[in-house]
Amino acid sequence: MNNKLNQVLLLALGFSMGNGYLQHAAAQGEVTTVTAFDSKYVDWYNRSATQDKIQGVGVDRAYKELLPTKQPKKKIVVAVIDSGLDINHEDLQGKVWVNKKEIPGNGIDDDNNGYVDDVHGWSFLGNAAGENIRYETYEYIRIYRKLAPVYQHIAAVEAVPADKQEEYKTFLRCQEKYEKEVSQNQKTQENLTRFEEVLATCEAVIGQHLGKSEFTVAEIRAIATKNDNVQRARGWLLSRYDMGFEKASFQKYKDHTQNALEKHLNPAYNPRAILADDHEDINDRNYGNNDVKGPRPDHGTPVAGLIAGVRNNNLGINGIAEHVEIMALRAVPEGDEYDKDIALAIRYAVDNGANIINMSFGKEFSPEKQYIDEAIKYAEANNVLLVHAAGNSAYNIDDIIHYPTRNCNDGTAISSWIEVGASSMNSDKSITAEFTNYGKRSVDLFAPGVDIVSLAPENKYAKVDGTSFSSPVVSGVAALVWSYYPELTAVELKEVLVNSCTNYGKKKVNLPNEDSPKKKKTRFSNLSRTGGIINAYEALKLAEKVVNEKSQGV
């Protein structure tokens, strides 16, 4: 036993779970009440940097000081294009958009918009039989799958016709990424298996010593013995638990890796077959269903909660906007979304009255980008504000494009688009989230996206991180401002939001980077166009000024 234990412990010493795992392990799971969280995290995004010394966006201050004597003039509809959301959540009651032209459950397209029984929105990831897509491949896998039969045996770009050379280079990029990601995930899977073997061996030693198969961390800690095997097992287990190890999170990470290999990175995996559509034909639109919740509502639900969670109802959180409704559009699977689905979701939102479209998703490749370009131009032309999360790879997206983007293939840029990075509650150098994408030209502003408490499916709540949750903070502030000042156009609203930020441009902050413990420093102004964090209080003040000047013809 002693030799075997030493062997597995040596294996374990060479195995690192990595930052990604530790984040999973440290994350608080879903709970039934927000009182389970440290109170400093609940609604911190609503607080004021000047009054509360927390880098929130001043929503509570705005309601208290600016809005008591004002009446909202318009209810704002925010379309949430996401993974699906729980429209029955207790903290979203009265905040879900209803298509009043549709008769629920009669199986008829009453409003003749092409979607049957689309009472609260539409899912582009299901079929009429009620089948839904949860997992998908990454876009580069789909490109590799399509182009491999054409290019996999070609060794040099010179052997490719000139008009196909860019496509060939794209194929090579996708092939390289495919092979790299498969290799990394296979190694991760091997390491996880070794770790599990070490865990089982150590637990067996402790179990034999204690005389029982189940025991607590406290019981492990209380062990006092001179037995070398037990000491080693005790030390290894405690070091892992002290680092935040949890079996449930470990299993999730194992499942995530398995899903990556079996689904996301598998060229043979094609769940879209259930839709029976041509994903390259934007005019092939007769697919989807009205199941806007779907099998994975754990991303879209917290997004919706930040925008519209019912305020001051003694439940959960306080969302940002009161006079708002959420239109639910399911188009983002676990994997990469299809350009066609996103384009059709944007068009659905515009055609059915959305004022703001929140887009907390993104990817590295966009083969049908022309469909997205046409859709976002359509939104711009119809006075719709588009809010997009910058992404979580700590990339400079001035250099590495994160799709979708405001920049169209024809050289034009969408003027009613806001790109959002993630900030923390801290006022020091860690005010920037270590994972956030950034870009002096590509990102407009930052918003809270670290340690965010929001909704989770089935009347639960969770603490989440990501630019996915910074984007709805901006959408919520936009909806709040627009509900009181609907005289603003979408472009004017955007200008109000970016010009009223809390400016930290001269502040030295950590350059986003999850991989290195040593943080480089940069000025906050180098990370976005504004060098600022959105400020609801100042935005409302500026909106009133702009509207007054418009009314006076200034």
N, C-alpha and C positions, 0 to 999 in steps of 0.2 A: 504493500500500500504506500509506503514511504517513497519509493522510487517513482511510482505512478503519479503521486501527488506532486512531487517535485517537477516532473515532466510537464504536467498540464499547467502548473503555476508559471513555469518558464515560458510556455507558449503564451500565457495570458499577459505576461509582462511586456511582450512585444506587440500587444494588440491595443490599439487606441480606438475608442468609440467615435471620436471626432466631435467637432462642435455641433454638427447637425443633430447627432443623437442626444447630446447633453441638453440641447434646447428642447427636444421632445420630452426628455426625462424630467426637466425642470418645469415644464408647462403645467399649469393647473388644469385639471379636467373639467368636464361639464358638471355644473352644480344646479340645484333647484332655487337657490337664493343668492343674491350678490353679497349678502352678509358673510358668506364663506370666504370672500376675498379681503385682503387688507384694504381698509377704507380709503387709503391714499390713491388707490388705482381706480376706484369707481367714479366715473364721470370726470376724471381729471382733465380730459380734453375740453370740457366746458368751462374750465376755470380761467382766471386772468393772470397773465404774466406780471402785471403791475400790482394787482391787489392781493393775489394769492401766492406769488413767487413760484408758481408752477407754470410751465410753458404751454398752457392751454390756449384756446382761441377766443376767450372772452365772451362766450355765449351767455353764461349766467349773468354777467355784468350787463350785457345788452338788454336782456329781458327785464332786469331790475331797474336800470337807469334810463333806457331809451324808449322802451316800448309800452310802458303801462298806460300811456294816454293815447296810443296809436291803435288803429284797427287795421288788420290785414285786408288787402284789397283783392287778393286772388289766391285760390288754392293751387299749389304747384304740383305737377305730376312728375315724379322722378322715375324713369325706367331703370331698373337694375338688371343689367345683362350679366348673368352669373351662372353658378352651378345649380341653381334652384333655391327656393327659400320657403320657409314654413310660414305661410300666410295666416295660419291659425294661432300663431304664438300669442300668448296673453298680453305681451307688451307691444303688439302691433295692431290691436283691435281698433277699428275705425280708421286705420291708416293704409289700407290696401285698396288700390284702384279697382273700380268696378266698371266694366263695359256695359253701360245701361242700354245699349242697343241690342244686346244679346240676351236671349232667354235661356237661363241655366238648364242644362241637362236634357234639352229636347232633341239633341243630335242634328240640329239644323244650323246652318250659317246664316243667322237672322239678319246680320248687318251686311252680308255679302262682301266681307273683307277677305275672304279666302280661308278663314280659320273657324272651324266649327266649335261652338261653345267656349270661345275664348273670353271667359268672364273676367278673369284677373290678369290675363296675359297669355303667353304661349310658350311651349317647349319645342325647340327645334332638334331635340335629342330623343325623340320617341316616335311611335307609330300609332295608328288608329286602334290597334289591338291592345294598347296599353303597355307595350314593351318599351323599356327605356334604356338608353346607353348611360353607363356610369364611367367606365374606363375607355380611354382611347390611346392610340399611339401618339408619339411626338411627331411634329410636322416633318422633321428631318428624316424620320423613319419612313413616312409616306412618300417623300420625295425620293429617297433611296430605293424604295420598293418599285416606284414607277420607272426610274431611270436606270436601274441596275441592268435590266436585260439589254439596254442600248449601249451602255458605256463600261460595263465591268471588265471587259477584256481589252480595253483601249489603254495603252501605257503612256501616251503623250498627247498633249493638247494639239500638237501639229497634225495629228492624224484625224482631227475632227474638223468638219467644214466650218468656215469662219462664222457663219450665222448661228452655229450651235456651240461655240466655244464657251460662252458665258454659262450656258446650261450645263456643259461638261464640268466647269469649275464648281458650279453649285453642287453637282453630283459628288465631286471629290470631297468637298467640305462636309456634306451629309454622311458620306461613307466613313470619313475619318472620325466624325463625332459619334456615329453609330458604333464603330469598333472600339473607340475609347470608352464610351459609356458602358457598353456590355462588359468589357474587361474590368472596369472599376467595380461594377455591381457584382460581378462574379467573385472578385476578391473580397468585397464586403460580405457577401453571403458566406464565404469560407471563414472569414474572421468571426462572424456571428455564430457560426456553428462551433468553432473552437471555444469561443467565449461561453456558449451554452454548456459545453462539455466541462469546462472549468467550474462553472457555476454548480452544475449537478454534482460534481465530485466533491466540492467544498461543502455543499449542503448535506451530502451523504455522511461526510466526516462529522459535521456538527450534529446531525440527526442521531448518529450512533452514540456520540458523546452524551447528548441530552436524553437519549432513550425515547425519542418521538420524531415523527416525520414532518411535523409542522411546528414552526417556532417564529418568534418575532425578532426584530432587530435588537430590541432591548434585551432579550434573552441571550442573543449572541454576544452583545456587549458585556453582559454580566459574567461571562465564562472566565474563570480563573483556573489555569492548568499549566503544568509543565510539559505536557505532551506536545512534541514538536508538530505533529500532523495537525492537531487541533488548533495550535497557535497560528500556524500558517493559514489554515482555512478561515479561522476567525479574522485574522488580519486582512486577508484578501477580500472577504465579504464586506467587512466594515468599511474598507477603503472605497469600495464601489458604492455602497449605500450612502456614505458621507459625501460622495460626489453627485448624489442625486439619482442614483439608479433606482428604477422602478420596473418590476416585471411586466406590468401592463404596457408601459411605454416601449420596453424592449421588444415585446411581441409585435407592437404596431410597427416598429422599425423593421423587424424581420418581414412582416407582411408587405411593407412598403417596398423593400428590396425584391421580394418575390414577385410582386405586381409589376415592378419595373422590368424584370427579365421576361416575365410571361406575357405582359400586355404592352406597356409603354414602348419597350425596345424590341418588340417582336414583329418583324415585317409580315409574318403570316397572320397576325391578329387583325381582324377586320369587323368590329362590331357594327359598323355603319350599314352592313348588309340588311339589317332589319328595317332601315328607312327606305330602301329600294329607290333611292334617288341618284342622280348624277351630280356629284359634289362639284364638278367643274362647270355646271350649267346653272347660272343664276336664275334662269326662267323656269327651272324645274322646282316648283315651290309647293307642290301638293304632298307635304309630309309634316310630321310633328303631331303633337297632341296637347291637351290643355292641362297636363299634369305639371304644374309649375314648381312643385316641390321636388319631385324626382327622388332618386335613391341617394343623393348626396347634397342635402340642403345645408350642410354645416359651414359653408363658405358664404353663400348668399344671404343667409339669415343674419349673421352679425353685421354684414354690410348694410342691409336694410335697417337694422336696429339703430345704427349710428345716425342715419339720416332721419328716421321717423319714429323711433321708440317713444311711446307715450310719456309725456313729461308729467312729473308730480302726481303719479297715480299710486305711489307706494308699492310699485312693482318694479323690479329690475333696474333699468337705467333710464336716464333722461336723454332721449334723442335730441338732435339739434333743432330741427324745424317742427313747428306745431301745425301749420296749415299746409300740409303736404300729404300726398298719396303715393304709394309705391306700386308701380307697374312691374309685374314679375315676368322676366324673359329668361328662359333657361336655354343657354347655348354654349356653356363652358363645361366640358367633361373633365374627369380626372385624367390629365394628359393634355394634349394641345387641341384647342378649338379649331374648327374649320372656318376659313375666311367666308365662305358662303353663308354659314349659319349666322355669323356675326353681322354680315351685311344685311341679311334679311331681318334680323332682330332690330338693327338700327332703323331700318325702313318701317318696320311694324311700330316701333316707338313713335316715330315722327307722324305716321299716318293716323295713329290713335290718340294723339294729343299730348304726348310727353313734352315737357319743357326742358328737362335735363336728362341726360343719359349718363349713368355711372358705369364705368368699364374697369373693373378690377381684375384684369387678366392680361396676358401677353405671351409672346413667343419670339424665337429667333429668326424664323423663316415665314414668308408670306407669299406663297406661290400664286394665289388668286387675288393679289393686292388690288387689282383694278376694281374688284367688286366692293372692297372696303372704301376705296377712294370715291367711287360714285355714291356710296351710301352716306359718307360723312359730308360730302358736298351737298347732298340732298338735305341733311340735317342743318347744315350751315344756312342754306337758302331758306329754310323754314324756321329760322330764329330759335334753334335748339342749341343749348350749351352742352358740350361734350367734355366729360371729366374722366381722365385716364390715369391709372396707377403706373408709376415709373418702373416698377419691378424691383426684385429683391436679390439681385446677383452682385451688388456692389460694383456695377459697371459704370463707366462714363459713357452714357448713351449718346453723347456727341460723336463718339467713335464707333460704338457697337450698337447697331440699331435694335430697338426693342419694339416689336410690332404689336398692335397697330400704332401708327404715328400720324401726326398732323400733316406731314409732308407727303404730298401726292406725287405720283410718277410723272406728271406733266410739269413739275417744278413749282406748282402753287402750294400754299399752306393754308390750312383751315384756321380762320380768325376767331372762331368761337370754341376753341379747344384749350383745355388747361391740363398740363402734365404735372403730376404731384409726387414729390419725394416724401420720405418718412422722417419725422423728428420724435424726440423723446420728451419727457417731462423735465429733464434736467436743464440747468442754465449754464453748465460748464462745457468742456470740450466734447462731451458725449451727447450734446444736444442733437447731433445727427445720428440716426440709426446706423449701426455698423453694417447692416445688410442692404441699405437703400441704394438704388441706382441714382445717378446724379448727372448733371450736364449744364454747363453755363448757357448753352444755347437751347437745349432740349427740354429742360425742366423749368417750369414757371415759378413754382413755390413749394414750400414744405408744409406738412400738416402732421398732427399727432398720429403715430403708427406703432408705438411700442407700449407694451403693458396696457392694452386697451381691453376693458371689460365691456362685452356686448352680449347680444342674444345668441342662444344656441337652440337647435330644434327641440321640439317637444317641451316647451315652456322651461327651458334650462338656460344657463348663462355660462360664458367661458371667457378666459383671458387670452387674447390673441395678439400677434405681431404681424406687421407687413404693410407695404404700401397699399395693399388691397384695402386696408382700413383707413389709411390716410385719404384716399380718394373719396370715400363717402363722407368724411369730415368736411371736405371741400364742397361736395354736392349738397350736404346739409346746410352749410353756411350760405351757399348760393340760393338754395330754396328759401331759406329764411329771409334773405335780403329781397329776393324777387317777389315774395308774397306781399311785402309791404311797398315795394317800388316796381310794380309791373310795367311802368312806363319805360323802363330800361330795355334796350334790345339785348340779345344774348352777348353780342360783342361788347356793348357798354357795360354789362354786368361783369364780364370777364375783366375788363379794364379796372372797374371798381375794386374787384377782389385782389388783383395783383398790385394795384397802387395803394392799397391800404394795409399791406402786410406789416407785421412787426419786423423791423429791419435789423438783422444781425450781420449785415454784410461785412463789417470790419472784424467780426469776432473770429478768433482762431479756433477751429474745431477739428475733430478727428476726421480724416479722409476715410470714407466708408471702406471697410476691408474686414471680412470675417476670417480670413485665413492666417493673418499675422497678428501675434499678440502685441507687437510693437506698432503703435499707431503713428502714421505720418500726419502732419498737421497742414491745414490749409485755411484760407479765409472762407467763411460761409458764402461770400459773394461768388466764389468760384464754382459753387455747386448748383446754382440755378440762376435764372434771369434776374430775379428780384433780390436774392440774398435774404429772403424773408420767410416768415411763417404766417399763414392766413390768420386774420384777426376779424372776427365777426362784429365786434363793437365798433372798430374803426370803419369797417366796410359799410355798416348801416349809416354812419355819419356821412361818409363820402357819397353814398347813394342819394341821400337826401339833398346834398349840395348839387350833385349832377342833375337830379330831376328838377330841382328849382331853377337851375340855369337853363335847362331845356325849355321849361315852361315860359321863361322870360326871353327865350330866343337868343341866349348868350352863346 
